[in-house]
Amino acid sequence: MAKVSLGSKTMTLPTPAWLVGSYDADGKPNVMTAAWGGICCSKPVCMYVSLQKPRYTYANIMERKAFTLNVASEADVAKVDYCGMVSGRDNDKFAVCGLTAVKSDLVDAPYVAECPLVVECRVLHIQDLGQHTMFVGEVFDVKVDEAAMKDGKPDPKAIKPIIYAPEDRHYYGLGADLGLGWSLGKEYK
Amino acid sequence: MAKVSLGSKTMTLPTPAWLVGSYDADGKPNVMTAAWGGICCSKPVCMYVSLQKPRYTYANIMERKAFTLNVASEADVAKVDYCGMVSGRDNDKFAVCGLTAVKSDLVDAPYVAECPLVVECRVLHIQDLGQHTMFVGEVFDVKVDEAAMKDGKPDPKAIKPIIYAPEDRHYYGLGADLGLGWSLGKEYK
């Protein structure tokens, strides 16, 4: 298949559209939307989010050394988009969106009550890469809505996470179940 | 909404299911499946993948200081699963899966011809986090199948990326288009 070169671009699929929760120096909660994030270690469990230095959340995480990564459900996609459009310096995004900041017992950051899946992190490493700084956090807890659990596990079809597509700049839902891992591949073994 | 605590787990949504392309010291191409990966900087454009030290690909990337991140299409989900089940030490995964290794002109790693979206990276930083080591690579090119381009941009609905759900351990396709970023959020501005 002939391929087109796009050059050095921030383009892959999927990327997330997470709400990053943090407190500022005065204890005001904020959320911002971020797509540059992921899991980066299984033991200790680590996740990261990359942020630009001018962002309000950047200063908050530098101050508090903690953040939450909140997976919103697709019904809240417009709220997620809004939280990436404006700064918490000038807006109380929780109030505008009708979202609830819950103080974590484990890390110095708020999580979003309305998000069916939330991850609570304390900063472990900070790596300045250029335009973005990568905050690697150790995961202290993952919390999931009771209604989104099935057979003792988080159910992706109930969580309905939002997927972001760079370049295209659209958000997408989760699609069809394609099958079980460590199982489908037996066809080739 | 009442939430259940799962503890410190590698759980979020979405995570990718990428094929990581590399050469070993003898020039033999290999692919392995990885879900701990993402975009981590916009300038220079950087992406990372996290790997465990015993992995064949870990030694390859340490040797060659380059890797590719290949986004397979959902029709190839069984091949993607297989490439996460066995080691390239004992298997020629390209041959078994009927996949084609293409030598990159830009980085010292092969990409997968059959993947509609491929990203070519040279290692910029290596961070040992514990069970996993994070390889941050600078992106030298993103290549997309001509047939998966639409209006000059990669079309996620044509690429049909695979999404992995930790804990649940199922693969999913991309779902419905939920709308355009920096646009839906105007409802709250």
Chai-1 contact restraints between the chains, C-beta under 6 A:
chainA,res_idxA,chainB,res_idxB,connection_type,confidence,min_distance_angstrom,max_distance_angstrom,comment,restraint_id
A,M1,B,D145,contact,1.0,0.0,6.0,A-B,restraint_1
A,A2,B,E146,contact,1.0,0.0,6.0,A-B,restraint_2
A,K3,B,K143,contact,1.0,0.0,6.0,A-B,restraint_3
A,K3,B,D145,contact,1.0,0.0,6.0,A-B,restraint_4
A,V4,B,V144,contact,1.0,0.0,6.0,A-B,restraint_5
A,V4,B,E146,contact,1.0,0.0,6.0,A-B,restraint_6
A,V4,B,M149,contact,1.0,0.0,6.0,A-B,restraint_7
A,S5,B,D141,contact,1.0,0.0,6.0,A-B,restraint_8
A,S5,B,K143,contact,1.0,0.0,6.0,A-B,restraint_9
A,L6,B,V142,contact,1.0,0.0,6.0,A-B,restraint_10
A,S8,B,V45,contact,1.0,0.0,6.0,A-B,restraint_11
A,S8,B,V139,contact,1.0,0.0,6.0,A-B,restraint_12
A,K9,B,V142,contact,1.0,0.0,6.0,A-B,restraint_13
A,T10,B,I39,contact,1.0,0.0,6.0,A-B,restraint_14
A,T10,B,S42,contact,1.0,0.0,6.0,A-B,restraint_15
A,T10,B,V45,contact,1.0,0.0,6.0,A-B,restraint_16
A,M11,B,V142,contact,1.0,0.0,6.0,A-B,restraint_17
A,T12,B,V119,contact,1.0,0.0,6.0,A-B,restraint_18
A,L13,B,V71,contact,1.0,0.0,6.0,A-B,restraint_19
A,L13,B,P156,contact,1.0,0.0,6.0,A-B,restraint_20
A,L13,B,I159,contact,1.0,0.0,6.0,A-B,restraint_21
A,L13,B,P161,contact,1.0,0.0,6.0,A-B,restraint_22
A,P14,B,P14,contact,1.0,0.0,6.0,A-B,restraint_23
A,P14,B,P16,contact,1.0,0.0,6.0,A-B,restraint_24
A,P14,B,P161,contact,1.0,0.0,6.0,A-B,restraint_25
A,P14,B,I163,contact,1.0,0.0,6.0,A-B,restraint_26
A,P16,B,P14,contact,1.0,0.0,6.0,A-B,restraint_27
A,W36,B,I39,contact,1.0,0.0,6.0,A-B,restraint_28
A,W36,B,C40,contact,1.0,0.0,6.0,A-B,restraint_29
A,G38,B,G38,contact,1.0,0.0,6.0,A-B,restraint_30
A,I39,B,T10,contact,1.0,0.0,6.0,A-B,restraint_31
A,I39,B,W36,contact,1.0,0.0,6.0,A-B,restraint_32
A,C40,B,W36,contact,1.0,0.0,6.0,A-B,restraint_33
A,C40,B,S50,contact,1.0,0.0,6.0,A-B,restraint_34
A,C40,B,M134,contact,1.0,0.0,6.0,A-B,restraint_35
A,C41,B,L129,contact,1.0,0.0,6.0,A-B,restraint_36
A,C41,B,G130,contact,1.0,0.0,6.0,A-B,restraint_37
A,C41,B,Q131,contact,1.0,0.0,6.0,A-B,restraint_38
A,C41,B,H132,contact,1.0,0.0,6.0,A-B,restraint_39
A,S42,B,T10,contact,1.0,0.0,6.0,A-B,restraint_40
A,S42,B,Q131,contact,1.0,0.0,6.0,A-B,restraint_41
A,S42,B,H132,contact,1.0,0.0,6.0,A-B,restraint_42
A,K43,B,G130,contact,1.0,0.0,6.0,A-B,restraint_43
A,K43,B,Q131,contact,1.0,0.0,6.0,A-B,restraint_44
A,P44,B,G130,contact,1.0,0.0,6.0,A-B,restraint_45
A,V45,B,S8,contact,1.0,0.0,6.0,A-B,restraint_46
A,V45,B,T10,contact,1.0,0.0,6.0,A-B,restraint_47
A,C46,B,L129,contact,1.0,0.0,6.0,A-B,restraint_48
A,S50,B,C40,contact,1.0,0.0,6.0,A-B,restraint_49
A,V71,B,L13,contact,1.0,0.0,6.0,A-B,restraint_50
A,E74,B,L178,contact,1.0,0.0,6.0,A-B,restraint_51
A,V77,B,L178,contact,1.0,0.0,6.0,A-B,restraint_52
A,V77,B,L184,contact,1.0,0.0,6.0,A-B,restraint_53
A,A78,B,L184,contact,1.0,0.0,6.0,A-B,restraint_54
A,A78,B,G185,contact,1.0,0.0,6.0,A-B,restraint_55
A,A78,B,E187,contact,1.0,0.0,6.0,A-B,restraint_56
A,D81,B,G181,contact,1.0,0.0,6.0,A-B,restraint_57
A,D81,B,L184,contact,1.0,0.0,6.0,A-B,restraint_58
A,D81,B,G185,contact,1.0,0.0,6.0,A-B,restraint_59
A,Y82,B,G185,contact,1.0,0.0,6.0,A-B,restraint_60
A,Y82,B,Y188,contact,1.0,0.0,6.0,A-B,restraint_61
A,M85,B,G185,contact,1.0,0.0,6.0,A-B,restraint_62
A,V96,B,Y188,contact,1.0,0.0,6.0,A-B,restraint_63
A,V119,B,T12,contact,1.0,0.0,6.0,A-B,restraint_64
A,L129,B,C41,contact,1.0,0.0,6.0,A-B,restraint_65
A,L129,B,C46,contact,1.0,0.0,6.0,A-B,restraint_66
A,G130,B,C41,contact,1.0,0.0,6.0,A-B,restraint_67
A,G130,B,K43,contact,1.0,0.0,6.0,A-B,restraint_68
A,G130,B,P44,contact,1.0,0.0,6.0,A-B,restraint_69
A,Q131,B,C41,contact,1.0,0.0,6.0,A-B,restraint_70
A,Q131,B,S42,contact,1.0,0.0,6.0,A-B,restraint_71
A,Q131,B,K43,contact,1.0,0.0,6.0,A-B,restraint_72
A,H132,B,C41,contact,1.0,0.0,6.0,A-B,restraint_73
A,H132,B,S42,contact,1.0,0.0,6.0,A-B,restraint_74
A,M134,B,C40,contact,1.0,0.0,6.0,A-B,restraint_75
A,V139,B,S8,contact,1.0,0.0,6.0,A-B,restraint_76
A,D141,B,S5,contact,1.0,0.0,6.0,A-B,restraint_77
A,V142,B,L6,contact,1.0,0.0,6.0,A-B,restraint_78
A,V142,B,K9,contact,1.0,0.0,6.0,A-B,restraint_79
A,V142,B,M11,contact,1.0,0.0,6.0,A-B,restraint_80
A,K143,B,K3,contact,1.0,0.0,6.0,A-B,restraint_81
A,K143,B,S5,contact,1.0,0.0,6.0,A-B,restraint_82
A,V144,B,V4,contact,1.0,0.0,6.0,A-B,restraint_83
A,D145,B,M1,contact,1.0,0.0,6.0,A-B,restraint_84
A,D145,B,K3,contact,1.0,0.0,6.0,A-B,restraint_85
A,E146,B,A2,contact,1.0,0.0,6.0,A-B,restraint_86
A,E146,B,V4,contact,1.0,0.0,6.0,A-B,restraint_87
A,M149,B,V4,contact,1.0,0.0,6.0,A-B,restraint_88
A,K153,B,E167,contact,1.0,0.0,6.0,A-B,restraint_89
A,K153,B,D168,contact,1.0,0.0,6.0,A-B,restraint_90
A,P154,B,E167,contact,1.0,0.0,6.0,A-B,restraint_91
A,P156,B,L13,contact,1.0,0.0,6.0,A-B,restraint_92
A,P156,B,A165,contact,1.0,0.0,6.0,A-B,restraint_93
A,P156,B,D168,contact,1.0,0.0,6.0,A-B,restraint_94
A,I159,B,L13,contact,1.0,0.0,6.0,A-B,restraint_95
A,P161,B,L13,contact,1.0,0.0,6.0,A-B,restraint_96
A,P161,B,P14,contact,1.0,0.0,6.0,A-B,restraint_97
A,I163,B,P14,contact,1.0,0.0,6.0,A-B,restraint_98
A,A165,B,P156,contact,1.0,0.0,6.0,A-B,restraint_99
A,E167,B,K153,contact,1.0,0.0,6.0,A-B,restraint_100
A,E167,B,P154,contact,1.0,0.0,6.0,A-B,restraint_101
A,D168,B,K153,contact,1.0,0.0,6.0,A-B,restraint_102
A,D168,B,P156,contact,1.0,0.0,6.0,A-B,restraint_103
A,R169,B,G181,contact,1.0,0.0,6.0,A-B,restraint_104
A,H170,B,D177,contact,1.0,0.0,6.0,A-B,restraint_105
A,H170,B,L180,contact,1.0,0.0,6.0,A-B,restraint_106
A,Y171,B,L178,contact,1.0,0.0,6.0,A-B,restraint_107
A,Y171,B,G179,contact,1.0,0.0,6.0,A-B,restraint_108
A,Y172,B,L174,contact,1.0,0.0,6.0,A-B,restraint_109
A,Y172,B,G175,contact,1.0,0.0,6.0,A-B,restraint_110
A,Y172,B,D177,contact,1.0,0.0,6.0,A-B,restraint_111
A,Y172,B,L178,contact,1.0,0.0,6.0,A-B,restraint_112
A,G173,B,G175,contact,1.0,0.0,6.0,A-B,restraint_113
A,G173,B,A176,contact,1.0,0.0,6.0,A-B,restraint_114
A,G173,B,L178,contact,1.0,0.0,6.0,A-B,restraint_115
A,L174,B,Y172,contact,1.0,0.0,6.0,A-B,restraint_116
A,L174,B,G175,contact,1.0,0.0,6.0,A-B,restraint_117
A,G175,B,Y172,contact,1.0,0.0,6.0,A-B,restraint_118
A,G175,B,G173,contact,1.0,0.0,6.0,A-B,restraint_119
A,G175,B,L174,contact,1.0,0.0,6.0,A-B,restraint_120
A,G175,B,G175,contact,1.0,0.0,6.0,A-B,restraint_121
A,A176,B,G173,contact,1.0,0.0,6.0,A-B,restraint_122
A,D177,B,H170,contact,1.0,0.0,6.0,A-B,restraint_123
A,D177,B,Y172,contact,1.0,0.0,6.0,A-B,restraint_124
A,L178,B,E74,contact,1.0,0.0,6.0,A-B,restraint_125
A,L178,B,V77,contact,1.0,0.0,6.0,A-B,restraint_126
A,L178,B,Y171,contact,1.0,0.0,6.0,A-B,restraint_127
A,L178,B,G173,contact,1.0,0.0,6.0,A-B,restraint_128
A,L180,B,H170,contact,1.0,0.0,6.0,A-B,restraint_129
A,G181,B,D81,contact,1.0,0.0,6.0,A-B,restraint_130
A,G181,B,R169,contact,1.0,0.0,6.0,A-B,restraint_131
A,L184,B,V77,contact,1.0,0.0,6.0,A-B,restraint_132
A,L184,B,A78,contact,1.0,0.0,6.0,A-B,restraint_133
A,L184,B,D81,contact,1.0,0.0,6.0,A-B,restraint_134
A,G185,B,A78,contact,1.0,0.0,6.0,A-B,restraint_135
A,G185,B,D81,contact,1.0,0.0,6.0,A-B,restraint_136
A,G185,B,Y82,contact,1.0,0.0,6.0,A-B,restraint_137
A,G185,B,M85,contact,1.0,0.0,6.0,A-B,restraint_138
A,E187,B,A78,contact,1.0,0.0,6.0,A-B,restraint_139
A,Y188,B,Y82,contact,1.0,0.0,6.0,A-B,restraint_140
A,Y188,B,V96,contact,1.0,0.0,6.0,A-B,restraint_141
